[in-house]
Every structure is written in C-alpha cells, then in structure tokens.
Amino acid sequence: MKKSLTANIMFLFVFFLFTGLVTLPAQAGKAGKTVFATIGTGGITGVYYPTGGAIAKIVNEKKEQYGIRCTVEATAGSVFNVNAVLSGDLEFGIVQSDRQYQALNGLEEWKDKPQKDLRSVFSIHPESVTLVATVESGIKTMTDMKDKRVNIGNPGSGQRQNSIDALTAVGLDYEKDIKKEEVKAAEAPGLLQDGRIDAFFYTVGHPSGAFKEATAGATKVCFVPISGPGIDKLISEKPYYAKAVVPVKHYPTAQNDGNVETFGVKATFVTSSKVSEKVVYAVTKEIFENFEAFKSLHPAYEDLTKENMLEGLSAPFHPGAVKYYKEAKMVEVDKSRNVLIEKDGKKVKIGTVGK
C-alpha cells in the first residue's frame, strides 16, 4: 500500500513538473527547459514593484536565448524578500541597503543569525526616508509628532526600522511618545486624506505613487524635514545611511516651497548563493547591456549610472554578477577574491566575491 502511494505521488509530481504546473528553483536552463526566476518587490505604490517589472521585462525579451522567464511578486518588503530569497521561495529580491547589511551581520530581525548565503547583484535607485503630515496636524518638525497618530510601516518592511531610527534619533520613543499605526505603505495615503492619521513615514524612491496620492486629495499636506544634530549623529553611526532630499517638484500640490532635507538608503538587488551562476549572469548582463532602456523606465532612475549601481552593497557579490562585471571591464578581482574598481587613479575595494 505504501509503495503504491509513493509511486502515485511520484507520478503526479513528474506529471505536474512536465506540464508546467510545478517549477523547480532557478538553477540553469538545460535541455531547452524554461527556468522560472521570481523577483520579490514591495507594495504596488512604491518603486520596488515597477523596478522588478522593469528588470523582468528586459530579461524576458531574451527568454528564448537564456531559457529564463522572470516573474514579479508584490511582497511585504525588504525583510520578507531577504527571508524568501534565502529560503528558496524567491530567486531575487529588492532590499533596502540597511536591511541587506543587517541580515548579513545578524542584526535587528536577524539578531545573532547572520545570513551568510545572501549575495549582492547590484544596487538601483536611492531611497529617501520620507515623512508627510497634514497641515492641520501642525507637524512642521520631527519633535512636533509627540502624541500624534503616525504610521511607521508594517512589520516586515524596510521602512519600519528607518522610521524607528529617525524617531529615536530626535528623542522620541515610538512605543510611548506617538500613537503608532503599523499599516502597509499602500494604505497610508488614504488614512492621511481621511483624517485617520496625522502623518506617515515611507522609505521610497521618488516620484512615488503613494506620495502622489497623499498630496493630491482635499486634505492639505506637507513634507516634514528629517534633519538636525540627532539625525547627523545617526548617519555617522550607521554606514548604510546618507543625507538625501525629497524632490518636491514631483508633488506640486504639497505645501512646501522647495526640496526637503532627510536621509536615505539605496534599493539593492539580491539573491542567494544557491541560485545558479548562469541565471544571475544572464540577469546582470541584460540590465547593464540595456542600461539606457532600463534607466528610461522610471523617473527614480534619472541619476543612475553603471558605476553607482555597484555602491551600497554589503553582502558578497554573487559569482554570476562578477563574471559579467569582469567581462565588461567594470571591475577586477584579486587573488583574495576582493572586487576592485578604479577610482581617482587608484584601485578601491568595493566588496568580495562570494562562494
């Protein structure tokens, strides 16, 4: 009976595999079979989702050549994407640079559990930690948020820790000093316009659909600066943070006169050491060899260069990505597996090649 049951299960698995109802992880496109590679993104109102779509679109134009078909999945964000990539549920994920650093080094959600199989492919657009508030709330500075209703982001998102870091840096306890909400970024603009929250944080590339929605309604809103000595200290202590601005030109109905100071991270494209070198090589090559086409697909990429797509990466580079970078003469690799670029006439280390 047991043998019969096992045989039937094996038959069904093979049947579904060959009919395409079950797919194996992305290891290589052998014998003409299509390999499916899924990219984890974020909420549909942010830049992660269209970024994943842009990458998939470019790679899929060569699906016959590589035997790879990319699909895109909307997810809860960076933390989810890291965990799903490492568990094999996703082949690639878009992850904030701070979350990449924390996962690799066993910090925050990964405390004492460093994720050593995480691999870098490239970085993408800069992301600003952005705070928007209703004019009626009276929030003009960070410290004005005391006792206000503020969305800090859903668990599993990269923005949540950025919000907490910003609040802590200016002396506010997110558990005690504000009335915190923890909803997804896609829900926050509606809550703000309906008067159910006073402000919300969102770490995102600009322009963002969420902030276009938040600033377009009847309720007047403004972007709030995230700056000052506390923020300067935060930036000096965290290697993945840097000063940034919110470009208000994208939101003409916001009640601001000019760009707003803040800090930010970078969106990075990651994978696992277990994903095939052939798959990672193909994805990397197609994005860099179609760079202008990729760059034209979203306004958030307007300042993107091939050189800065190798910045902001903490995890070791995947060998498949490095194979392309070496072919394109973008990097050199020394005997210690250090990845080097030329900068101001000197060889500068930007990472290592993972195994």
C-alpha positions in Angstrom: 0.0 0.0 0.0 2.8 2.4 1.0 4.8 1.6 -2.2 1.7 2.2 -4.3 1.0 5.6 -2.6 4.6 6.6 -3.1 4.6 5.6 -6.7 1.4 7.6 -7.3 2.8 10.7 -5.6 6.0 10.5 -7.8 3.9 10.1 -10.9 1.8 13.2 -10.1 4.9 15.2 -9.3 6.5 14.3 -12.6 3.3 15.0 -14.4 2.8 18.4 -12.9 6.5 19.2 -13.5 6.4 18.4 -17.2 3.1 20.2 -17.7 4.5 23.3 -16.1 2.2 23.4 -13.1 5.2 22.9 -10.8 8.6 24.5 -11.4 11.9 23.8 -10.0 14.1 26.6 -8.4 16.3 28.7 -10.8 19.4 26.6 -11.3 20.0 26.5 -15.0 18.1 26.4 -18.3 19.2 23.0 -19.5 17.9 20.9 -22.4 15.6 23.7 -23.6 13.6 23.8 -20.4 12.4 27.2 -19.1 13.7 28.2 -15.7 11.4 30.5 -13.7 13.0 33.2 -11.6 10.7 35.2 -9.3 11.6 38.7 -8.2 10.3 39.8 -4.8 9.4 43.6 -4.8 7.2 45.5 -2.4 3.8 47.3 -2.4 2.4 48.3 -5.8 2.5 52.0 -4.9 6.3 52.1 -4.3 9.2 52.0 -6.7 10.1 48.3 -6.0 7.2 46.9 -7.9 7.8 48.7 -11.2 11.6 48.2 -10.7 11.0 44.4 -10.5 8.7 44.7 -13.5 11.4 46.6 -15.5 14.0 44.0 -14.8 11.7 41.1 -15.7 10.6 42.9 -18.9 14.2 43.3 -20.1 15.3 39.8 -19.2 12.2 38.2 -20.7 13.0 39.7 -24.1 15.8 37.2 -24.3 13.9 34.2 -22.7 14.4 32.1 -25.8 18.2 32.7 -25.7 18.6 32.0 -21.9 15.7 29.7 -21.2 14.8 32.0 -18.2 11.5 33.6 -17.6 11.3 36.2 -14.8 8.1 36.9 -12.9 7.4 39.6 -10.3 5.7 39.2 -6.9 4.4 42.1 -4.8 5.5 41.4 -1.2 5.7 43.0 2.3 9.1 44.4 1.5 12.8 44.1 2.4 12.7 41.7 5.4 10.2 39.4 3.7 12.4 39.4 0.5 15.6 38.6 2.3 13.9 35.7 4.1 12.2 34.4 1.0 15.3 34.6 -1.2 17.3 32.6 1.4 14.5 30.0 1.9 14.4 29.5 -1.9 10.8 30.9 -2.3 12.2 33.7 -4.4 15.3 33.8 -6.7 15.8 37.5 -6.4 14.6 40.3 -4.1 14.8 44.1 -3.9 16.0 45.1 -0.5 17.0 48.3 1.2 20.7 48.6 1.7 20.3 48.9 5.5 18.3 45.6 5.6 21.0 43.9 3.5 23.7 45.0 6.0 21.6 43.9 9.0 20.8 40.5 7.5 24.4 39.8 6.6 25.6 40.8 10.0 22.9 39.2 12.2 21.3 42.4 13.4 17.7 43.6 14.1 15.2 40.9 12.8 18.2 38.5 12.2 19.8 39.2 15.6 22.6 36.6 16.2 21.6 34.8 13.0 23.8 36.2 10.2 22.5 35.3 6.8 25.8 34.2 5.2 24.2 32.9 2.0 22.9 36.4 1.0 24.5 37.7 -2.2 24.6 41.1 -3.9 23.9 41.5 -7.6 23.7 45.3 -8.0 22.1 48.4 -6.4 19.5 50.6 -8.0 17.9 53.9 -7.0 18.4 56.0 -3.9 15.5 55.9 -1.4 14.6 58.8 0.9 13.2 58.3 4.4 10.2 60.5 3.8 7.7 62.0 6.3 4.5 63.6 5.2 1.9 65.2 7.5 -1.4 67.0 7.3 -1.1 70.8 7.6 -4.0 70.7 10.1 -1.9 68.5 12.4 0.7 71.3 13.0 3.6 68.9 12.4 6.4 71.0 11.0 9.4 69.3 12.6 10.0 65.8 13.9 9.5 66.7 17.5 6.0 68.0 16.7 4.9 64.4 16.3 4.6 63.8 20.1 1.2 62.4 20.8 0.2 62.4 17.1 -1.1 59.5 15.1 1.8 58.3 12.9 2.2 55.3 10.6 5.7 53.8 11.0 5.2 51.0 8.5 4.1 47.3 8.6 6.3 44.6 10.2 8.5 43.0 7.5 9.0 46.3 5.7 12.3 48.1 5.5 10.7 51.5 6.2 9.7 50.5 9.7 13.2 50.4 11.1 14.0 53.7 9.3 11.0 55.3 11.0 12.1 54.0 14.4 15.7 55.1 13.8 14.5 58.6 12.9 12.2 58.9 15.9 14.8 57.6 18.3 17.4 60.0 16.9 15.3 63.0 17.8 14.5 61.7 21.2 11.0 60.2 20.6 10.1 56.7 21.8 7.9 55.1 19.1 6.1 53.0 21.7 5.3 55.8 24.1 5.6 59.2 22.5 3.4 58.7 19.4 0.2 56.9 18.7 1.7 54.5 16.2 0.0 52.8 13.3 1.6 49.8 11.5 -0.1 49.6 8.2 1.3 49.0 4.7 2.5 52.0 2.7 -0.3 51.5 0.2 -2.9 52.1 2.9 -1.3 55.2 4.5 -2.2 57.9 1.9 -6.0 57.0 2.2 -5.8 57.1 6.0 -4.0 60.5 5.9 -6.5 62.0 3.5 -9.4 60.6 5.6 -8.0 62.2 8.8 -7.4 58.9 10.5 -3.7 59.5 10.9 -1.7 62.7 11.1 1.5 61.6 9.4 3.2 58.7 7.9 6.8 57.6 7.0 7.7 55.8 3.9 11.2 55.0 2.6 11.0 55.1 -1.2 12.5 56.4 -4.4 10.8 59.5 -5.9 8.5 60.1 -7.5 6.3 57.7 -5.6 2.6 56.8 -6.3 2.0 56.7 -2.5 3.0 60.4 -2.1 1.3 61.5 -5.3 -1.9 60.0 -3.8 -1.2 61.5 -0.4 -0.7 65.0 -1.8 -3.5 65.0 -4.3 -6.6 65.0 -2.1 -8.7 67.7 -0.4 -6.6 67.5 2.8 -3.6 69.8 2.5 -0.3 68.1 3.4 3.4 68.9 3.6 6.7 67.1 3.7 8.4 67.3 7.0 12.2 67.7 7.2 14.1 64.9 8.9 17.3 66.7 9.9 19.3 68.1 12.8 22.0 67.1 15.2 20.3 63.8 16.1 20.0 62.7 12.5 23.6 63.8 11.8 24.7 61.5 14.6 22.6 58.7 13.3 24.1 59.0 9.8 27.6 59.0 11.3 26.9 55.8 13.3 25.1 53.7 10.5 27.3 53.0 7.4 24.3 52.4 5.2 22.7 55.9 5.8 23.4 59.1 3.9 21.9 62.5 3.6 19.2 62.8 1.0 16.4 65.1 -0.1 12.7 64.8 -1.1 12.4 66.4 -4.6 9.1 68.3 -4.1 8.9 69.1 -7.8 7.2 65.8 -8.2 4.4 66.8 -5.9 3.1 70.2 -7.0 0.2 70.3 -4.5 2.3 69.7 -1.4 2.5 72.7 0.8 6.3 73.1 0.5 8.4 75.8 -1.1 11.4 73.6 -2.0 13.2 70.3 -1.5 13.0 68.9 2.0 16.1 67.6 3.8 16.2 64.0 5.0 18.4 60.9 4.9 18.2 57.7 3.0 19.4 54.3 1.8 19.7 52.5 -1.6 17.5 49.9 -3.1 19.6 46.8 -3.8 19.0 43.7 -5.9 20.0 40.5 -4.0 20.0 36.7 -4.5 21.2 33.6 -2.7 24.4 31.7 -3.1 22.3 28.7 -4.1 21.0 30.4 -7.3 22.7 29.4 -10.5 25.7 31.4 -11.8 24.1 31.2 -15.3 20.8 32.8 -14.1 22.5 35.6 -12.2 24.9 36.3 -15.1 22.1 36.5 -17.6 20.0 38.9 -15.5 23.0 41.1 -14.7 24.2 41.2 -18.3 20.8 42.1 -19.7 20.3 45.0 -17.3 23.7 46.5 -17.9 23.7 46.0 -21.6 20.3 47.6 -21.9 21.2 50.3 -19.3 19.6 53.2 -21.1 16.4 51.3 -21.8 16.3 50.3 -18.1 17.0 53.8 -16.9 14.2 55.3 -19.0 11.6 53.1 -17.4 11.1 55.1 -14.2 11.9 58.7 -13.1 13.5 57.4 -9.9 16.4 56.2 -12.1 17.3 59.6 -13.6 20.6 59.9 -11.7 21.6 56.3 -12.1 25.0 55.4 -13.5 26.6 52.0 -14.1 29.2 52.9 -11.5 26.8 53.8 -8.7 25.0 50.5 -9.3 27.9 48.8 -7.6 27.7 51.0 -4.5 25.8 50.5 -1.2 26.3 46.7 -1.2 27.3 44.8 2.0 26.8 41.2 1.1 29.4 39.4 -1.1 28.8 39.6 -4.8 27.3 36.6 -6.5 29.9 35.0 -8.8 27.4 35.3 -11.7 27.3 39.0 -11.4 31.1 39.4 -11.0 31.5 37.2 -14.2 29.7 39.9 -16.2 31.4 42.9 -14.4 34.8 41.4 -15.3 33.8 40.8 -18.9 32.6 44.4 -19.2 35.9 45.6 -17.6 34.0 47.3 -14.8 35.9 45.5 -12.0 39.0 43.5 -11.3 39.2 40.6 -8.8 42.5 39.9 -6.9 43.8 36.7 -5.5 42.0 37.2 -2.2 38.6 37.5 -4.1 38.4 41.2 -3.5 36.4 43.1 -6.1 38.2 46.3 -7.1 37.2 49.4 -9.1 39.3 52.2 -10.5 38.6 55.5 -8.6 40.8 58.6 -8.9 43.6 56.6 -10.4 43.6 54.0 -7.5 42.2 50.5 -7.1 39.4 50.6 -4.5 37.8 47.6 -2.9 34.0 47.6 -3.1 33.4 44.0 -1.9 34.3 40.4 -2.2 33.2 37.5 -4.5 31.0 35.0 -2.6 31.4 31.3 -3.0 
